[in-house]
Amino acid sequence: MKYIETFREGDKISDIYLCKYRQLATAKNGKAYENVVLQDKTGTIDAKIWDPNSSGINEFEVMDYIFIAGDVTSFQGNLQLNIKRARRAQQGEYVAADYLPVSEKDIDQMYDELMDCMKLVANPYLQKLIHMYYIDNPSFIDAFKKHSAAKTVHHSFVGGLLEHTLGVVKLCIFYTQQYPYLNRDLLLTAALFHDIGKLKELSNFPENDYTDDGQLLGHIVMGCELVGFGCRHIKDFPKKLMSELQHCILAHHGELEFGSPKKPALAEAMALNYADNTDAKLETMREILKSAGDNRDWLGFNKLFDSNLRRSSEL
């Protein structure tokens, strides 16, 4: 199988991929075409079907595994696949594991490291909350290890939620060392739980798409509810501590326009926002540079960063 991360301009592709997106569109000249997104375990690529009525384009739907034949081109600095032929793949023609993007890091090792980090939390009530979800709940642990942190943009792979959470926790540990006035127990627990709502916001792989509750409520609100549920089931859990922990989760996107119901009112909430944003943005940049392959030239304007991007020079 030729994996998407190995695609280069000029390649002729003839293989099976997972269809993550398909939509009919109209070009400026009025001609119909289709936008398609294909996926395998190494990533995704935007594709076009310029002649949807061609006899070579057979029936297939989103989330189908499809055999395609086409050419890799470049458009505005990004690779694109022009599909000439397509059909739904048959059982036995593909192995589903080849199409699930997976963290490049060892998932069990990351989880062990995360739990080692949480040993720094001394507060007994917060430790009980951590154990309720991350130690004593096998089904939660299994889901947390396998889930992504996003539909697209950053950490959108199996193990992505775990990898992102570990990254945020480690940044928060650094913050508490650099700024000792921060409440370490509160900040590290908030970092551990900040994206717990993603388990309900996004469906499992291979879909990895927004659920109805994800669309209607969002992971911030659902994460706050899950933490509140846990706190209320711990005898004598301090009400003020629960409110502060929930506030950190509610404010971790920093600004109302970025989806936070509240702006940070605690130093720990501000630190969590910075850690979350740092890990997400730098992982996004890593994925952009990785997808660029050997291209060391300018990659074109990126909407997320509002800038033209390129890789730094090598010494």
Buried (B, 14 or more C-beta within 10 A) or exposed (E): BBEBBEBEEEBEBEBBBBBBBBEEEEEEEEEEBBEBBBBBBBBBBBBBBEBBEEEBBEEBEBEBBBBBBBBBBEEEBBBBBBBBBBBBBEEEEBEEEBBBBBBEEEBEEBBEBBBEBBEEBEBEBBBBBBBBBBBEBEEBBEBBBBBBBBBEBBBBBBBBBBBBBBBBBBBBBEBBEEEEEBBBBBBBBBBBBBBBBBBBBBBBBBEBBBBEBBEEBBBBBBBBBBBBEBBEEBEEBBEEBBEBBBBBBBBBBBEEEEEBBBBBEBBBBBBBBBBBBEBBBEBBBEBBBEBBEEBEEEBBEBEEEEEEBBBEEEE
